[in-house]
Amino acid sequence: MDLIAQLEAEQIAALGKNIPDFKAGDTIRVGYKVTEGTRTRVQNYEGVCISRKNGEGIAGSFTVRKISFGEGVERVFPLYSTNIESIEVVRRGRVRRAKLYYLRSRRGKSARIAEVSNYKPKSGAEA
């Protein structure tokens, strides 16, 4: 293992975050810490993960898209952000692309993603 990968692994271990195994097409619920004045609360953001960038590394991020009041809303979350309380996979989608940017131009039934019925978690990863 090279030096950079080793340092990155140490940083990830120090954070102690439990990131579930998810990919583009999965519907996920992200518990995000929102600070209003002096109070902090956790706000859930649920939608379809349309992309993952930089893989499992410390610089990784993912984009979640949801429809809010008839308008498409996308939000990019850093994978190891201190503001992320939890990431929960609601349902697994069956897709053939790594980036689902084509969903931006689709509405209604054409924007649906089929659910995976025979999901097997990766070896060493939690479901």
Number of C-alpha atoms within 10 A of each C-alpha: 6 6 8 9 12 11 13 14 13 12 14 16 11 9 12 9 15 13 15 14 15 20 22 23 27 25 24 23 20 20 18 19 16 14 12 8 6 5 7 10 12 15 15 17 15 19 22 26 26 25 20 21 16 11 12 14 15 19 13 15 18 19 20 24 23 18 13 10 7 8 8 13 13 17 12 15 17 16 22 20 15 11 14 19 15 16 20 16 18 13 16 21 21 15 16 9 12 13 17 17 12 10 16 13 9 11 12 6 7 9 12 12 16 13 15 14 10 7 11 8 12 9 6 6 10 10 13
